[in-house]
């Protein structure tokens, strides 16, 4: 805010340089926020995964399905872990599987969440390097 106030008081030739500094500071502040948002689900687990599926698989031609049978939203640390696991699995399907269909299932089990991601892609060749 101070940079903007100072910029309003400076002559135009100096104000442009100050605006560039202000833009750089603004970008530096927003980058960590965007990173945090991408690592942490923006809402409840199921709603966030629906959004991530839509965002990640849009324009891929892959048909997506999300089924869930959860007792409720798990604790925050579990939500973050499950969300990250699902993000990684979906990115692997997108990048490597050559799939036409992916199904994700979430089930409450043993005070935790059981995650199953299945696709109809090429899979791994036994014995091939990973």
C-alpha angles and dihedrals in degrees: 000000000000091000090055092048091049090047091057090055098047128087113263095256091059096034091064091058091048091050089054090053090047090051091051091050090048091051091047090054095047097047095068090045091054091047092050090049092051092050098043125054111251094220139353117342098254095042091047092050092050088053093046092049090052093047097043102040098037111118093016098097089232115138109225132202129183119192124179139181103178125158087222138305109321122231115293095256090052091048091054093047094047092045091052092047090051092047091054093046093050093047089052090051090048096047104035116013103070085214129169094195137030128185124193122194127190120191133173108241134164093348089307141075124270112208124197123181117184130177137173094234132124097279126201125310109235110251094012117133115259 
